Each structure stands twice: as C-alpha cells, then as structure tokens.
Amino acid sequence: MGFVFEHFQWGRSMTDAVLRALGMAFAMGWEILWPLILGFALSAVVQAVVSHREMARLLPDDRPRSIATALALGAASSSCSYAAVALARALFRKGANFTAAMAFEMASTNLVLELSIIMLAFLGWQLTLAEFVGAPIMVGLLIVLFRWFLNRELLEEAKAQADRGIAGRMEGHAEMDMSVSEGAPCGSE
C-alpha cells in the first residue's frame, strides 16, 4: 500500500510542477506580449508608410545626420535579422549609402524597440542602457573601419553584386515595396 501511495504522491507533485511551469510560462508570455505588439505595430507603421525610395533619399551618405536617421529607422523596424539584411540590401540597391544601410541593419537588430522593452522587463535598466549606449558605439566603429578599408572599387563591386538581384533564401520578402503611395488604392483601378 505504501508503494501505491508513494507513486500517487509522486504523480501529484509532478502534476503540480507541470502546472506551476505552465503558469510561469503563461505569465512570462503575458508580460512580453504588450512589448511585442507595440514593437510590431511600430515596425508595421514604418514599413507601410515609408517607401524604400524615401529611405534611400534619407540615407544619401555616411554623415552624422544620415547615420542618425539610419539608426532611428532601424530601431523602429523589424528585429528579424534576415529581414534586416534583406532590407539593408534593398536600400543599398535603391541608392542608399552603403555605410548608412549597414548602420540601419545594425540598428534593426540591436536597437529595436520591442527588444529593448523586453530587455528592460527581463534584464533590467542597466543592460538596456548598455545596449542603447553600446549599439551606437558599434556603429561608430563600423563607420571608422569602413572609411579606412572600403574603397570605391569595393563599393562598386558590392553594388554590382546587389544589382544582380539574386535574392538569398530568406531575403525575398524584404524586396517588396508595400508602402502607401499616391494614386488609386489597391483594387480600385
């Protein structure tokens, strides 16, 4: 009888542990749901309203104003690294400065708003602050390295390669320009 009772107790403690784990998972999911919704909503607004052509106009060179714009736009965009690479490539193909496009890419994966909110919620303000201070420092180092090592010939080769239009496995979705533009709405022509 003691053997059966011990197994019953073990089964009950196992059920309690599973229920407690599921409760914690639900609580964590609930806690990060609003930052994800906010971040994806902001990303959707930027991607729907700002065209690739406009971004390229905003990122003409590697001067501080263009880099600051690239950082701001990258921070408001998707944190998906595949999309960030593809979007930076599309920006470069449409005339954005290569360094500004790379700053956009880095900000898109390192300064993203929804990631920062999640970091704040789970890791604290110190690491979130370190992220916001460290990411621009990384971009600054990138700019210095690009100015030292990138020459016109390498940039022309990169542009020619990008202009071939050969999409990688995961980057085709960022090539679409789904921004709002002048003219008739979709389907009303």
N, CA and C of each residue as an Amber inpcrd file, in Angstrom:
protein
   567
   0.8190000  -1.1900000   0.0000000   0.0000000   0.0000000   0.0000000
   0.8630000   1.2540000   0.0000000   1.9620000   1.1990000   0.7430000
   2.8790000   2.3490000   0.8060000   3.4610000   2.6690000  -0.5590000
   3.7160000   1.6290000  -1.3750000   4.2690000   1.8210000  -2.7100000
   3.2980000   2.5970000  -3.5900000   2.0220000   2.2460000  -3.5420000
   0.9930000   2.9160000  -4.3310000   0.8500000   4.3610000  -3.8640000
   0.8460000   4.5780000  -2.5560000   0.7130000   5.9310000  -2.0190000
   1.8910000   6.8050000  -2.4490000   3.1230000   6.2440000  -2.4460000
   4.2990000   7.0000000  -2.8670000   4.1850000   7.3980000  -4.3380000
   3.7150000   6.5120000  -5.1940000   3.5450000   6.8270000  -6.6040000
   2.4560000   7.8690000  -6.8130000   1.3900000   7.7870000  -5.9870000
   0.3380000   8.7910000  -6.0730000   0.9070000  10.1620000  -5.7070000
   1.7020000  10.2150000  -4.6490000   2.3250000  11.4780000  -4.2260000
   3.2740000  11.9960000  -5.3090000   4.0520000  11.0920000  -5.9110000
   4.9840000  11.4920000  -6.9680000   4.2100000  12.0550000  -8.1580000
   3.1320000  11.3880000  -8.5350000   2.3060000  11.8500000  -9.6400000
   1.6870000  13.2060000  -9.3510000   1.2590000  13.3970000  -8.1040000
   0.6660000  14.6820000  -7.7190000   1.7210000  15.7860000  -7.7440000
   2.9150000  15.5080000  -7.2310000   3.9630000  16.5400000  -7.2360000
   4.4180000  16.8280000  -8.6670000   4.4100000  15.8360000  -9.5160000
   4.7640000  16.0420000 -10.9220000   3.7070000  16.9090000 -11.5970000
   2.4510000  16.6380000 -11.3510000   1.3640000  17.4450000 -11.9120000
   1.4550000  18.8800000 -11.4070000   1.7230000  19.0430000 -10.1190000
   1.8760000  20.3830000  -9.5560000   3.0390000  21.1230000 -10.2190000
   4.1380000  20.4240000 -10.4390000   5.3060000  21.0500000 -11.0690000
   4.9980000  21.4630000 -12.5050000   4.3060000  20.5990000 -13.2390000
   3.9430000  20.9220000 -14.6260000   2.9860000  22.1110000 -14.6540000
   1.9910000  22.0980000 -13.7680000   1.0420000  23.2190000 -13.7130000
   1.7420000  24.5200000 -13.3190000   2.6650000  24.4520000 -12.3730000
   3.4150000  25.6400000 -11.9630000   4.2700000  26.1530000 -13.1280000
   4.9160000  25.2370000 -13.8710000   5.7270000  25.6370000 -15.0310000
   4.8570000  26.2690000 -16.1150000   3.6950000  25.6810000 -16.3640000
   2.7860000  26.2510000 -17.3530000   2.2920000  27.6250000 -16.9100000
   2.0030000  27.7830000 -15.6380000   1.5850000  29.0880000 -15.1110000
   2.6770000  30.1390000 -15.2680000   3.9270000  29.7570000 -14.9830000
   5.0420000  30.6970000 -15.1520000   5.2360000  31.0400000 -16.6240000
   5.1190000  30.0490000 -17.5090000   5.2580000  30.3020000 -18.9460000
   4.1690000  31.2560000 -19.4240000   2.9340000  31.0510000 -18.9620000
   1.8420000  31.9440000 -19.3360000   2.1080000  33.3560000 -18.8220000
   2.5710000  33.4750000 -17.5780000   2.8540000  34.7960000 -17.0080000
   3.9630000  35.5040000 -17.7790000   5.0070000  34.7740000 -18.1300000
   6.0920000  35.3780000 -18.9130000   5.5930000  35.7980000 -20.2920000
   4.8080000  34.9280000 -20.9230000   4.2500000  35.2720000 -22.2280000
   3.3670000  36.5000000 -22.1600000   2.5480000  36.5830000 -21.1070000
   1.6670000  37.7320000 -20.9350000   2.4880000  39.0060000 -20.7150000
   3.5880000  38.8900000 -19.9620000   4.4230000  40.0590000 -19.6700000
   5.1370000  40.5900000 -20.9080000   5.5000000  39.7220000 -21.8390000
   6.1920000  40.2060000 -23.0390000   5.2510000  40.4300000 -24.2170000
   3.9790000  40.0820000 -24.0650000   3.0380000  40.2490000 -25.1710000
   2.8780000  41.7090000 -25.5660000   2.6880000  42.6020000 -24.5980000
   2.4660000  44.0100000 -24.9560000   3.6940000  44.6470000 -25.5840000
   4.9410000  44.3580000 -25.1400000   6.0780000  44.9470000 -25.8660000
   6.1810000  44.4390000 -27.3000000   5.8620000  43.1490000 -27.5010000
   5.9090000  42.6100000 -28.8580000   4.8550000  43.2610000 -29.7410000
   3.6410000  43.3980000 -29.2270000   2.5820000  44.0300000 -30.0110000
   2.9560000  45.4640000 -30.3420000   3.4560000  46.2150000 -29.3660000
   3.8690000  47.5970000 -29.5990000   4.9880000  47.6630000 -30.6320000
   5.9910000  46.8220000 -30.4760000   7.1190000  46.8310000 -31.4080000
   6.7160000  46.4630000 -32.8180000   5.9070000  45.4270000 -32.9620000
   5.4720000  45.0300000 -34.2940000   4.5450000  46.0720000 -34.9160000
   3.7390000  46.7350000 -34.0860000   2.8690000  47.7900000 -34.6120000
   3.7070000  48.9580000 -35.1320000   4.7100000  49.3620000 -34.3660000
   5.5960000  50.4400000 -34.8320000   6.3350000  50.0390000 -36.0970000
   6.8180000  48.8190000 -36.1370000   7.5040000  48.3240000 -37.3240000
   6.5780000  48.3280000 -38.5300000   5.3410000  47.9150000 -38.3310000
   4.3780000  47.8880000 -39.4360000   4.1040000  49.2870000 -39.9590000
   3.9950000  50.2500000 -39.0520000   3.7480000  51.6320000 -39.4790000
   4.9100000  52.1350000 -40.3250000   6.1370000  51.9260000 -39.8580000
   7.3040000  52.3910000 -40.6040000   7.3690000  51.7060000 -41.9640000
   7.1730000  50.3950000 -41.9850000   7.2980000  49.6700000 -43.2340000
   6.1460000  49.9510000 -44.1940000   4.9850000  50.3250000 -43.6720000
   3.8500000  50.5980000 -44.5430000   3.8400000  52.0240000 -45.0660000
   4.3550000  52.9610000 -44.3030000   4.2500000  54.3700000 -44.6670000
   5.4960000  54.8940000 -45.3870000   6.6680000  54.4050000 -45.0130000
   7.9190000  54.9150000 -45.5900000   8.3750000  53.9830000 -46.7040000
   8.5190000  54.5090000 -47.9050000   8.9270000  53.6880000 -49.0440000
  10.4410000  53.4860000 -49.0460000  10.8840000  52.4780000 -49.7830000
  12.3230000  52.2520000 -49.9450000  12.9720000  53.4680000 -50.5990000
  12.2990000  54.0740000 -51.5580000  12.8360000  55.2390000 -52.2630000
  13.0540000  56.3980000 -51.2850000  12.0960000  56.5860000 -50.3940000
  12.2250000  57.6590000 -49.4030000  13.3650000  57.3690000 -48.4320000
  13.5090000  56.1130000 -48.0450000  14.6170000  55.7540000 -47.1560000
  15.9570000  56.0090000 -47.8330000  16.0370000  55.6690000 -49.1180000
  17.2810000  55.9100000 -49.8470000  17.5750000  57.4090000 -49.9270000
  16.5430000  58.2200000 -50.0500000  16.7210000  59.6740000 -50.0720000
  17.2010000  60.1670000 -48.7080000  16.7430000  59.5110000 -47.6710000
  17.1260000  59.9030000 -46.3190000  18.5280000  59.4310000 -45.9370000
  19.0710000  58.4760000 -46.6760000  20.3710000  57.8800000 -46.3440000
  21.3780000  58.0610000 -47.4770000  21.6500000  59.3120000 -47.8860000
  22.4870000  59.5250000 -49.0650000  23.9900000  59.3850000 -48.8350000
  24.4530000  59.4730000 -47.5960000  25.8940000  59.4740000 -47.3320000
  26.1600000  58.9050000 -45.9410000  27.4310000  58.9980000 -45.5040000
  27.7600000  58.4850000 -44.1710000  28.0230000  59.6100000 -43.1710000
  27.3810000  60.7300000 -43.3840000  27.4970000  61.8540000 -42.4460000
  26.6300000  61.5710000 -41.2150000  26.9080000  62.2770000 -40.1250000
  26.1610000  62.0100000 -38.8860000  24.6360000  62.0720000 -39.0300000
  24.1200000  63.0000000 -39.8210000  22.6680000  63.0980000 -39.9740000
  22.1020000  61.8260000 -40.6320000  22.7520000  61.3420000 -41.6790000
  22.2900000  60.1140000 -42.3410000  22.3930000  58.9180000 -41.4070000
  23.4790000  58.8400000 -40.6630000  23.6730000  57.7210000 -39.7390000
  22.6300000  57.7720000 -38.6260000  22.3630000  58.9660000 -38.0920000
  21.3350000  59.1010000 -37.0480000  19.9680000  58.6990000 -37.5930000
  19.6760000  59.0810000 -38.8270000  18.4150000  58.6850000 -39.4570000
  18.3650000  57.1780000 -39.6240000  19.4710000  56.5850000 -40.0660000
  19.5280000  55.1260000 -40.2420000  19.3190000  54.4170000 -38.9040000
  19.9160000  54.9340000 -37.8540000  19.7400000  54.3310000 -36.5370000
  18.2860000  54.4270000 -36.0800000  17.6680000  55.5800000 -36.2740000
  16.2750000  55.7600000 -35.8570000  15.3400000  54.8550000 -36.6570000
  15.5290000  54.8020000 -37.9710000  14.6700000  53.9500000 -38.8000000
  14.8990000  52.4730000 -38.5020000  16.1600000  52.1080000 -38.2960000
  16.4600000  50.7180000 -37.9530000  15.8600000  50.3230000 -36.6160000
  15.9330000  51.2320000 -35.6470000  15.3710000  50.9440000 -34.3300000
  13.8620000  50.7570000 -34.3850000  13.2090000  51.4140000 -35.3180000
  11.7480000  51.3070000 -35.4340000  11.3200000  50.1520000 -36.3230000
  12.2640000  49.4660000 -36.9570000  11.9050000  48.4080000 -37.9000000
  11.9540000  47.0410000 -37.2360000  11.8800000  46.0150000 -38.0380000
  11.8330000  44.6360000 -37.5670000  13.1530000  44.2110000 -36.9400000
  13.0550000  43.3340000 -35.9450000  14.2650000  42.8030000 -35.3290000
  14.7090000  41.4940000 -35.9550000  14.0160000  41.0470000 -36.9600000
  14.3860000  39.8170000 -37.6490000  15.6740000  40.0550000 -38.4300000
  16.6990000  39.3000000 -38.1370000  17.9890000  39.5370000 -38.7830000
  17.9360000  39.2740000 -40.2760000  17.1380000  38.2830000 -40.7120000
  17.0140000  38.0250000 -42.1450000  16.4050000  39.2260000 -42.8590000
  15.3400000  39.7660000 -42.2720000  14.6880000  40.9230000 -42.8740000
  15.6070000  42.1370000 -42.8380000  16.3840000  42.3000000 -41.7760000
  17.2870000  43.4380000 -41.6690000  18.3460000  43.4030000 -42.7660000
  18.9100000  42.2470000 -43.0150000  19.9190000  42.1140000 -44.0650000
  19.3000000  42.3810000 -45.4330000  18.1400000  41.7900000 -45.6670000
  17.4900000  41.9710000 -46.9620000  17.0620000  43.4200000 -47.1780000
  16.5590000  44.0520000 -46.1470000  16.1280000  45.4400000 -46.2740000
  17.3230000  46.3590000 -46.4800000  18.4250000  46.1170000 -45.7820000
  19.6380000  46.9200000 -45.9870000  20.1430000  46.7560000 -47.4200000
  20.0730000  45.5450000 -47.9270000  20.4860000  45.3020000 -49.3210000
  19.5750000  46.0460000 -50.2930000  18.2690000  46.0090000 -50.0240000
  17.3220000  46.7130000 -50.8850000  17.5650000  48.2210000 -50.8320000
  17.8580000  48.7450000 -49.6590000  18.1600000  50.1790000 -49.5340000
  19.3990000  50.5400000 -50.3430000  20.4210000  49.6990000 -50.2370000
  21.6640000  49.9350000 -50.9680000  21.4150000  49.8830000 -52.4700000
  20.6040000  48.9230000 -52.8980000  20.2880000  48.8220000 -54.3340000
  19.5320000  50.0380000 -54.8400000  18.7350000  50.6450000 -53.9870000
  17.9270000  51.7910000 -54.4050000  18.6110000  53.1250000 -54.1700000
  19.9060000  53.1000000 -53.8500000  20.6660000  54.3370000 -53.7840000
  21.1110000  54.7860000 -52.4140000  20.7770000  54.0680000 -51.3730000
  21.2540000  54.4500000 -50.0430000  22.7590000  54.2380000 -49.9580000
  23.4050000  55.0620000 -49.1890000  24.8350000  54.9050000 -48.9370000
  25.0660000  53.5620000 -48.2320000  26.1380000  52.8600000 -48.6170000
  26.4120000  51.5380000 -48.0690000  26.5850000  51.5880000 -46.5520000
  27.3460000  52.5490000 -46.0580000  27.5810000  52.6520000 -44.6170000
  26.2840000  52.9490000 -43.8760000  25.4620000  53.8320000 -44.4300000
  24.1720000  54.1350000 -43.8020000  23.2690000  52.9010000 -43.8140000
  23.2980000  52.1450000 -44.8960000  22.4970000  50.9190000 -44.9690000
  22.9630000  49.9060000 -43.9250000  24.2710000  49.8030000 -43.6990000
  24.7920000  48.8930000 -42.6830000  24.4510000  49.3910000 -41.2760000
  24.4520000  50.7040000 -41.0700000  24.0260000  51.2600000 -39.7770000
  22.5570000  50.9280000 -39.5260000  21.7400000  51.0520000 -40.5790000
  20.3240000  50.6700000 -40.4820000  20.2080000  49.1990000 -40.0760000
  20.9810000  48.3570000 -40.7380000  20.9340000  46.9220000 -40.4460000
  21.3120000  46.6380000 -38.9980000  22.3790000  47.2610000 -38.5270000
  22.8040000  47.0270000 -37.1470000  21.7620000  47.5350000 -36.1540000
  21.1960000  48.7030000 -36.4260000  20.1650000  49.2400000 -35.5320000
  18.9200000  48.3670000 -35.5710000  18.6420000  47.7920000 -36.7250000
  17.4600000  46.9630000 -36.8880000  17.5360000  45.6880000 -36.0540000
  18.7280000  45.2580000 -35.7220000  18.8630000  44.0640000 -34.8840000
  19.3310000  44.3770000 -33.4690000  19.8950000  45.5570000 -33.2350000
  20.4510000  45.8750000 -31.9150000  19.7140000  46.9730000 -31.1510000
  19.0170000  47.8470000 -31.8310000  18.3260000  48.9520000 -31.1610000
  16.8120000  48.8780000 -31.2970000  16.2950000  47.7270000 -31.5930000
  14.8730000  47.5780000 -31.8650000  14.0620000  47.8430000 -30.5960000
  13.0010000  48.5930000 -30.7430000  12.1860000  48.9980000 -29.6100000
  11.6070000  47.8190000 -28.8450000  11.0100000  46.8510000 -29.5510000
  10.3980000  45.7420000 -28.8220000  11.4370000  44.9160000 -28.0710000
  12.6310000  44.7580000 -28.6360000  13.7010000  44.0510000 -27.9490000
  14.1410000  44.8250000 -26.7100000  14.2170000  46.1340000 -26.8280000
  14.6110000  46.9650000 -25.6920000  13.5950000  46.8820000 -24.5630000
  12.3170000  46.8550000 -24.9110000  11.2800000  46.7480000 -23.8770000
  11.3620000  45.3900000 -23.1870000  11.5910000  44.3430000 -23.9680000
  11.7340000  43.0090000 -23.3770000  12.9840000  42.9510000 -22.5000000
  14.0880000  43.5410000 -22.9730000  15.3060000  43.5800000 -22.1550000
  15.0550000  44.3190000 -20.8470000  14.3420000  45.4240000 -20.9260000
  14.0310000  46.1970000 -19.7280000  13.2000000  45.3620000 -18.7580000
  12.2120000  44.6530000 -19.2790000  11.3360000  43.8490000 -18.4260000
  12.0680000  42.6740000 -17.7840000  12.9510000  42.0190000 -18.5230000
  13.5780000  40.8020000 -18.0180000  14.9990000  40.9830000 -17.4900000
  15.7520000  41.9070000 -18.0580000  17.1630000  42.0250000 -17.6910000
  17.4870000  43.2880000 -16.9020000  16.5580000  44.2300000 -16.8720000
  16.7730000  45.4380000 -16.0750000  17.2600000  46.6080000 -16.9080000
  17.1960000  47.7760000 -16.2810000  17.5330000  49.0110000 -16.9880000
  19.0230000  49.1130000 -17.3000000  19.8850000  48.4850000 -16.4900000
  21.3210000  48.5980000 -16.7160000  21.7310000  47.9790000 -18.0530000
  21.2380000  46.7850000 -18.3440000  21.5900000  46.1420000 -19.6130000
  20.9110000  46.8290000 -20.7900000  19.7150000  47.3370000 -20.5580000
  19.0340000  48.0840000 -21.6250000  19.8100000  49.3480000 -21.9500000
  20.2640000  50.0520000 -20.9210000  21.0910000  51.2430000 -21.1350000
  22.3910000  50.8820000 -21.8440000  23.0170000  49.7790000 -21.4430000
  24.2480000  49.3370000 -22.1040000  24.0030000  49.0540000 -23.5800000
  22.8550000  48.4920000 -23.9070000  22.5020000  48.2330000 -25.3020000
  22.3690000  49.5420000 -26.0770000  21.6980000  50.5210000 -25.4770000
  21.4860000  51.7930000 -26.1660000  22.7670000  52.6120000 -26.2730000
  23.6980000  52.4270000 -25.3540000  24.9880000  53.1130000 -25.4530000
  25.9370000  52.3320000 -26.3620000  25.9250000  51.0170000 -26.2330000
  26.8590000  50.1780000 -26.9850000  26.5790000  50.1000000 -28.4730000
  25.3130000  50.0570000 -28.8540000  24.9760000  49.9310000 -30.2820000
  25.4850000  51.1180000 -31.1020000  25.2600000  52.3690000 -30.6810000
  25.8370000  53.4840000 -31.4490000  27.3740000  53.4710000 -31.4630000
  27.9850000  52.9970000 -30.3910000  29.4430000  52.8700000 -30.3770000
  29.8880000  51.8530000 -31.4270000  29.1650000  50.7200000 -31.5180000
  29.4780000  49.7220000 -32.5520000  29.3310000  50.3140000 -33.9410000
  28.2790000  51.0920000 -34.1470000  28.0730000  51.7210000 -35.4540000
  29.1880000  52.7200000 -35.7340000  29.5920000  53.4870000 -34.7230000
  30.7100000  54.4240000 -34.8910000  31.9890000  53.7060000 -35.2990000
  32.2720000  52.5840000 -34.6580000  33.4510000  51.7930000 -35.0330000
  33.3150000  51.2500000 -36.4510000  32.1220000  50.8240000 -36.8160000
  31.8700000  50.3450000 -38.1770000  32.1580000  51.4380000 -39.1950000
  31.7040000  52.6510000 -38.9120000  31.9300000  53.7730000 -39.8300000
  33.4220000  54.0390000 -39.9960000  34.1410000  54.0520000 -38.8850000
  35.5930000  54.2820000 -38.9490000  36.2700000  53.1850000 -39.7590000
  35.9110000  51.9340000 -39.5100000  36.5200000  50.8260000 -40.2580000
  36.1780000  50.8950000 -41.7420000  34.9300000  51.2300000 -42.0660000
  34.5410000  51.3660000 -43.4690000  35.3300000  52.4840000 -44.1420000
  35.5160000  53.5910000 -43.4670000  36.2720000  54.7010000 -44.0600000
  37.7310000  54.3180000 -44.2880000  38.2750000  53.4800000 -43.4240000
  39.6610000  53.0540000 -43.5900000  39.8130000  52.0070000 -44.6900000
  38.9070000  51.0250000 -44.7170000  39.1330000  49.8500000 -45.5470000
  38.2850000  49.7560000 -46.8130000  37.1590000  50.4190000 -46.8670000
  36.3380000  50.3540000 -48.0810000  36.7970000  51.4040000 -49.0680000
  37.0610000  50.9630000 -50.2670000  37.3980000  51.9240000 -51.3100000
  36.2950000  51.9090000 -52.3620000  36.3800000  52.8360000 -53.2830000
  35.3450000  52.9710000 -54.3050000  35.1700000  51.6780000 -55.1080000
  36.2800000  51.0100000 -55.4010000  36.2180000  49.7770000 -56.1900000
  35.4230000  48.6890000 -55.4680000  35.6770000  48.5040000 -54.1780000
  34.9270000  47.5060000 -53.4120000  33.4430000  47.8490000 -53.3560000
  33.1270000  49.1250000 -53.1860000  31.7210000  49.5430000 -53.1410000
  31.0320000  49.3270000 -54.4840000  31.7560000  49.5730000 -55.5820000
  31.1780000  49.3380000 -56.9110000  30.9420000  47.8480000 -57.1420000
  31.8650000  47.0120000 -56.6590000  31.6710000  45.5640000 -56.7540000
  30.4570000  45.1250000 -55.9410000  30.3270000  45.6840000 -54.7340000
  29.1870000  45.3480000 -53.8830000  27.8850000  45.7890000 -54.5390000
  27.8840000  46.9700000 -55.1320000  26.6850000  47.4780000 -55.8030000
  26.3280000  46.5890000 -57.0010000  27.3420000  46.2000000 -57.7790000
  27.0930000  45.3250000 -58.9360000  26.5290000  43.9840000 -58.4760000
  27.0720000  43.4340000 -57.4050000  26.5770000  42.1620000 -56.8750000
  25.1320000  42.3180000 -56.3870000  24.8570000  43.3890000 -55.6830000
  23.4980000  43.6170000 -55.1860000  22.5190000  43.8410000 -56.3360000
  22.9690000  44.5360000 -57.3800000  22.1010000  44.8360000 -58.5230000
  21.7890000  43.6150000 -59.3740000  22.5400000  42.5420000 -59.1860000
  22.2270000  41.3120000 -59.9230000  20.8660000  40.7760000 -59.5210000
  20.4130000  41.1900000 -58.3350000  19.0660000  40.8350000 -57.8900000
  18.8960000  39.3940000 -57.4810000  19.9700000  38.7110000 -57.2130000
  19.8660000  37.3200000 -56.7950000  19.5750000  37.3160000 -55.3010000
  18.3410000  37.0080000 -54.9740000  17.9310000  37.0130000 -53.5730000
  18.4330000  35.7550000 -52.8860000  18.8440000  35.9140000 -51.6450000
  19.2090000  34.7710000 -50.8330000  17.9570000  34.0080000 -50.4400000
  18.1210000  32.9000000 -49.7450000  16.9780000  32.0730000 -49.3840000
  15.9400000  32.8150000 -48.5560000  16.3840000  33.6960000 -47.6690000
  15.4570000  34.2920000 -46.7150000  15.1870000  35.7700000 -46.9490000
  15.6590000  36.3400000 -48.0400000  15.5190000  37.7750000 -48.1570000
  14.5260000  38.2680000 -49.1940000  13.8470000  37.4140000 -49.8820000
  12.9120000  37.8530000 -50.8930000  11.7740000  38.6990000 -50.3600000
  11.3360000  38.4290000 -49.1260000  10.2030000  39.1700000 -48.5850000
  10.5160000  40.6340000 -48.3200000  11.7620000  41.0150000 -48.1540000
  12.0830000  42.4140000 -47.8720000  12.2350000  43.2330000 -49.1410000
  12.2280000  42.5870000 -50.2930000  12.3520000  43.2990000 -51.5540000
  11.0520000  43.9670000 -51.9770000   9.9290000  43.5200000 -51.4300000
   8.6450000  44.0680000 -51.8250000   8.4770000  45.4660000 -51.2500000
   8.0120000  46.3980000 -52.0670000   7.7140000  47.7390000 -51.6020000
   6.2130000  47.8100000 -51.3820000   5.7970000  47.7340000 -50.1320000
   4.3790000  47.7120000 -49.8130000   3.9630000  49.0200000 -49.1580000
   4.6900000  50.0760000 -49.4370000   4.3990000  51.3530000 -48.8150000
   3.1990000  52.0250000 -49.4640000   2.6120000  52.9440000 -48.7190000
   1.4950000  53.7240000 -49.2200000   2.0460000  54.7390000 -50.2040000
   1.4330000  54.8540000 -51.3690000   1.9070000  55.8160000 -52.3530000
   0.7240000  56.5670000 -52.9220000   1.0210000  57.5810000 -53.7010000
  -0.0320000  58.3760000 -54.3210000  -0.7580000  57.5440000 -55.3650000
  -1.9640000  57.9390000 -55.7010000  -2.7210000  57.2400000 -56.7280000
  -3.8770000  56.4810000 -56.1350000  -4.4670000  55.6520000 -56.9640000
  -5.6500000  54.9070000 -56.5590000  -5.2830000  53.8020000 -55.5910000
  -6.1480000  53.5320000 -54.6240000  -5.9070000  52.4340000 -53.6910000
  -5.9030000  51.1040000 -54.4420000  -5.3100000  50.1060000 -53.8400000
  -5.2420000  48.7670000 -54.4410000  -6.6330000  48.2710000 -54.7960000
  -6.7670000  47.7270000 -55.9690000  -8.0140000  47.1110000 -56.3870000
  -9.0740000  48.0730000 -56.9090000  -8.8030000  49.3960000 -56.8940000
  -9.8390000  50.3310000 -57.3400000  -9.5750000  50.8750000 -58.7340000
  -8.5780000  50.3230000 -59.4300000  -8.2950000  50.7930000 -60.7890000
  -9.3260000  50.3060000 -61.7590000
